[in-house]
C-alpha cells in the first residue's frame, strides 16, 4: 500500500458539510434581560448534578461556559434596552460606532443591539468601561467591587476552557494568583466549583440589574424631567417601560413578601424619595 507523506500522521478526514444554515436557526421570543439570564443559566445548572459531573470531567467546564455566555447576553441586552429608553445614555453614546452588519441584520427597530456585538463582557474592565462609556453609569466599589472580582475569576477559568482545551494559560494563572506547578494544570470544574461559579455570576448580574434600575428611577424622577423632550403626560408609561426592562419575574415567585413587591408600590416609593 502506497502512502502520502501526510498519511503517516493521520488519515484524511471525510468530506463534510454543515448543510443549510437555516436547519439550525430557530426564532425565539426573549423575555426581559434578567429573566432570560436566570432561565438560561438555571436550565444549564439542572444538568450539573454531582453524578453527571463525576461521570464526565468536561461537563462542568462546558456548563460554566454556558453560564458566562448567559451573563454576556444579559449585559448586551440590558445595555441595549437602557440605551434605547434613556435620553442621557443616548446623548452620551451618540458618537460611538456600531457594526454595519448588525444594522443590516437587525433592521431599524432593533439596530441598538448592534452597539455591543463587537464587545466581550468576559472581564470586569469590559463591563465597567461599557457601563461608563455607553450609559454614563459608574460601577461604584461599594456595590460592585466584590461581585466584579469574583466574576473576573470565573472569566479567567472560562478563558482557559475556551481557548486552551481546559489547560490554565500562564497569563490567566498569574492574574488569578495561582501557585506554580511542575506540570500543566487542567481546570477542574466539579459540583462545588460550578455552584460557586454560578453564584459569582448571579451576584454580578443581579447587582448590576438592581443598581442600574435604581439609577434609571433617579433619572426618571430628576434629570429626564428637566429636558425639553420630557412629556409629563407620559411619565407613567415611561416608568412602566423601566419596570418591565428590569423586573425579574423568574425569581419573584420565591421572594419573601412578594405580595408587597408591585409596580405601583415601587412607583410610590420612587415618588416619595424624590418628592414628586
C-alpha positions as CSV (number, residue, x, y, z in Angstrom):
1,X,0.0,0.0,0.0
2,X,1.4,3.4,-1.0
3,X,1.1,6.3,1.4
4,X,1.3,10.0,1.0
5,X,3.7,11.6,3.4
6,X,0.8,13.3,5.2
7,X,-0.9,9.8,5.6
8,X,1.7,8.8,8.2
9,X,0.4,11.1,10.9
10,X,-3.3,10.6,10.4
11,X,-5.9,9.5,7.9
12,X,-7.5,12.1,5.6
13,X,-10.8,13.3,7.1
14,X,-14.1,12.5,5.4
15,X,-15.7,15.3,3.5
16,X,-18.4,17.0,5.4
17,X,-21.0,19.8,5.0
18,X,-22.9,21.6,7.7
19,X,-25.9,21.8,5.3
20,X,-28.3,24.7,5.2
21,X,-27.7,27.4,7.8
22,X,-31.5,27.6,8.4
23,X,-31.6,24.0,9.6
24,X,-30.1,25.1,13.0
25,X,-31.6,28.5,13.4
26,X,-34.9,28.9,15.3
27,X,-36.8,32.1,16.0
28,X,-37.5,32.8,19.7
29,X,-39.2,35.4,21.9
30,X,-36.9,36.9,24.5
31,X,-38.1,38.0,27.9
32,X,-36.6,40.9,29.8
33,X,-32.7,40.5,30.1
34,X,-32.6,39.4,33.7
35,X,-35.3,36.8,33.2
36,X,-33.5,35.5,30.1
37,X,-30.3,35.1,32.1
38,X,-32.0,33.3,35.0
39,X,-33.9,31.0,32.7
40,X,-30.8,30.0,30.6
41,X,-28.4,29.7,33.5
42,X,-30.8,27.6,35.6
43,X,-31.5,25.3,32.6
44,X,-27.8,24.6,32.4
45,X,-27.4,24.1,36.1
46,X,-30.0,21.4,36.0
47,X,-27.5,19.2,34.2
48,X,-24.7,19.9,36.7
49,X,-25.6,17.2,39.2
50,X,-22.8,15.6,41.2
51,X,-23.3,12.3,39.4
52,X,-23.2,13.9,35.9
53,X,-20.1,15.9,36.7
54,X,-18.3,12.9,38.1
55,X,-19.2,10.8,35.0
56,X,-17.8,13.4,32.6
57,X,-14.8,15.5,33.6
58,X,-15.5,18.1,30.8
59,X,-19.2,18.7,31.6
60,X,-18.6,21.2,34.4
61,X,-16.4,23.4,32.3
62,X,-19.0,23.4,29.4
63,X,-21.7,24.4,31.8
64,X,-19.5,27.2,33.2
65,X,-19.0,28.4,29.6
66,X,-22.8,28.5,29.1
67,X,-23.3,30.4,32.3
68,X,-20.8,33.1,31.4
69,X,-22.4,33.3,27.9
70,X,-25.7,33.9,29.6
71,X,-24.2,36.7,31.6
72,X,-22.7,38.2,28.4
73,X,-26.1,38.1,26.7
74,X,-27.6,39.8,29.7
75,X,-25.1,42.7,29.6
76,X,-25.6,43.2,25.8
77,X,-29.4,43.2,26.2
78,X,-29.7,45.4,29.3
79,X,-27.3,47.9,27.9
80,X,-29.2,47.9,24.6
81,X,-32.6,48.4,26.2
82,X,-31.2,51.1,28.6
83,X,-29.6,52.9,25.7
84,X,-33.0,52.9,23.9
85,X,-35.0,54.3,26.8
86,X,-32.6,56.7,28.5
87,X,-32.0,60.0,26.7
88,X,-29.0,60.7,28.8
89,X,-27.4,57.5,27.7
90,X,-28.2,58.2,24.1
91,X,-26.6,61.6,24.2
92,X,-23.5,60.1,26.0
93,X,-23.1,57.3,23.4
94,X,-24.1,59.3,20.3
95,X,-20.6,59.3,18.8
96,X,-20.0,55.5,19.3
97,X,-19.7,53.4,16.2
98,X,-21.6,50.2,15.5
99,X,-21.1,47.4,13.0
100,X,-22.9,47.9,9.7
101,X,-23.6,44.1,9.5
102,X,-25.5,44.3,12.8
103,X,-27.7,47.2,11.5
104,X,-28.4,45.3,8.2
105,X,-29.4,42.2,10.1
106,X,-31.4,43.7,13.0
107,X,-33.1,46.4,11.0
108,X,-34.2,49.8,12.2
109,X,-36.4,48.6,15.0
110,X,-33.6,46.5,16.7
111,X,-30.4,48.2,15.5
112,X,-29.5,49.2,19.1
113,X,-28.4,45.5,19.6
114,X,-25.6,46.1,17.2
115,X,-23.9,48.5,19.6
116,X,-22.5,45.7,21.7
117,X,-21.9,42.9,19.3
118,X,-18.2,43.8,19.0
119,X,-17.6,43.8,22.7
120,X,-16.9,40.9,25.0
121,X,-18.2,41.0,28.6
122,X,-15.7,38.5,30.0
123,X,-13.8,40.8,32.3
124,X,-14.6,43.4,35.0
125,X,-12.8,46.0,32.9
126,X,-15.0,45.5,29.8
127,X,-18.2,45.7,31.9
128,X,-17.1,48.7,33.8
129,X,-16.0,50.5,30.6
130,X,-19.2,49.7,28.7
131,X,-21.4,51.0,31.5
132,X,-19.4,54.2,31.7
133,X,-18.9,54.9,28.0
134,X,-22.4,54.0,26.8
135,X,-24.7,54.6,29.8
136,X,-22.8,57.2,31.8
137,X,-23.2,54.7,34.7
138,X,-20.4,54.3,37.2
139,X,-20.0,50.9,38.9
140,X,-19.3,52.1,42.5
141,X,-16.9,50.0,44.6
142,X,-19.3,49.9,47.5
143,X,-21.7,47.7,45.4
144,X,-19.6,46.2,42.7
145,X,-16.0,45.6,43.9
146,X,-16.6,42.1,45.3
147,X,-19.0,40.9,42.5
148,X,-16.7,42.2,39.8
149,X,-13.6,40.5,41.3
150,X,-15.4,37.1,41.7
151,X,-16.8,37.3,38.1
152,X,-13.4,38.1,36.8
153,X,-12.0,34.9,38.4
154,X,-14.7,32.9,36.7
155,X,-13.9,34.5,33.4
156,X,-10.2,33.6,33.7
157,X,-11.2,30.0,34.2
158,X,-13.6,30.3,31.2
159,X,-10.7,31.7,29.1
160,X,-8.6,28.6,29.7
161,X,-11.5,26.2,28.9
162,X,-12.4,28.0,25.7
163,X,-9.0,28.8,24.3
164,X,-6.7,26.2,25.7
165,X,-8.7,23.0,25.9
166,X,-9.1,23.4,29.6
167,X,-5.4,23.9,30.5
168,X,-4.8,27.0,32.5
169,X,-2.8,29.5,30.4
170,X,0.1,31.2,32.1
171,X,-1.3,34.7,31.8
172,X,-4.5,33.8,33.4
173,X,-2.6,31.8,36.1
174,X,-0.6,34.9,37.0
175,X,-3.7,37.1,37.0
176,X,-5.6,34.9,39.4
177,X,-2.6,34.4,41.7
178,X,-2.3,30.6,41.1
179,X,0.7,28.9,42.7
180,X,3.4,27.3,40.5
181,X,3.0,23.7,39.4
182,X,5.6,21.4,37.9
183,X,3.2,20.2,35.2
184,X,0.5,21.9,33.2
185,X,-2.8,22.1,35.2
186,X,-6.2,21.3,33.9
187,X,-9.1,23.5,35.1
188,X,-11.4,21.1,37.0
189,X,-15.0,22.3,37.4
190,X,-16.6,19.9,39.9
191,X,-20.0,20.2,41.6
192,X,-18.8,22.7,44.2
193,X,-16.9,24.8,41.8
194,X,-19.8,25.0,39.4
195,X,-22.2,26.1,42.1
196,X,-19.8,28.8,43.3
197,X,-19.2,30.0,39.8
198,X,-22.9,30.3,39.1
199,X,-23.3,32.2,42.4
200,X,-20.5,34.6,41.4
201,X,-22.1,35.3,38.1
202,X,-25.5,35.7,39.7
203,X,-24.1,38.2,42.1
204,X,-22.8,40.5,39.4
205,X,-25.8,40.2,37.1
206,X,-28.3,40.8,39.9
207,X,-26.3,43.6,41.5
208,X,-26.0,45.3,38.1
209,X,-29.7,44.9,37.4
210,X,-30.6,46.4,40.8
211,X,-28.2,49.3,40.7
212,X,-29.0,50.2,37.1
213,X,-32.7,50.1,37.8
214,X,-32.2,52.4,40.8
215,X,-30.2,54.8,38.6
216,X,-32.9,54.8,35.9
217,X,-35.6,55.6,38.5
218,X,-33.5,58.5,39.7
219,X,-33.0,59.8,36.2
220,X,-36.8,59.4,35.5
221,X,-37.6,61.3,38.7
222,X,-34.9,64.1,38.4
223,X,-32.9,64.5,35.2
224,X,-35.3,63.4,32.5
225,X,-37.9,65.9,33.8
226,X,-35.5,68.8,33.2
227,X,-35.2,68.0,29.5
228,X,-37.1,69.8,26.7
229,X,-38.3,66.5,25.4
230,X,-40.0,65.4,28.6
231,X,-43.7,64.8,28.4
232,X,-45.4,64.8,31.8
233,X,-48.4,63.0,30.3
234,X,-46.2,60.1,29.5
235,X,-44.5,59.7,32.9
236,X,-46.4,56.6,34.0
237,X,-45.9,54.9,30.6
238,X,-42.2,55.7,30.8
239,X,-41.9,54.3,34.3
240,X,-43.8,51.2,33.2
241,X,-41.2,50.6,30.5
242,X,-38.4,50.9,33.0
243,X,-40.2,48.4,35.3
244,X,-40.6,45.9,32.5
245,X,-37.0,46.2,31.5
246,X,-35.5,45.3,34.9
247,X,-38.2,43.5,36.9
248,X,-37.2,39.8,37.5
249,X,-40.3,37.6,37.2
250,X,-38.3,34.4,37.3
251,X,-37.2,35.0,40.9
252,X,-40.2,36.9,42.1
253,X,-42.2,33.8,43.0
254,X,-39.7,32.7,45.6
255,X,-39.2,36.1,47.3
256,X,-40.4,36.8,50.8
257,X,-43.1,39.5,51.0
258,X,-43.7,39.1,47.2
259,X,-47.2,40.4,47.5
260,X,-45.8,43.8,48.6
261,X,-43.5,44.0,45.6
262,X,-45.6,45.6,42.8
263,X,-45.0,48.2,40.2
264,X,-47.5,50.5,41.9
265,X,-45.8,50.4,45.2
266,X,-42.4,50.8,43.6
267,X,-43.6,53.9,41.8
268,X,-45.0,55.3,45.0
269,X,-41.6,54.7,46.7
270,X,-39.7,56.5,43.9
271,X,-42.1,59.5,44.0
272,X,-41.8,59.6,47.8
273,X,-38.0,59.6,47.7
274,X,-37.8,62.4,45.2
275,X,-40.7,64.4,46.5
276,X,-42.8,64.1,43.3
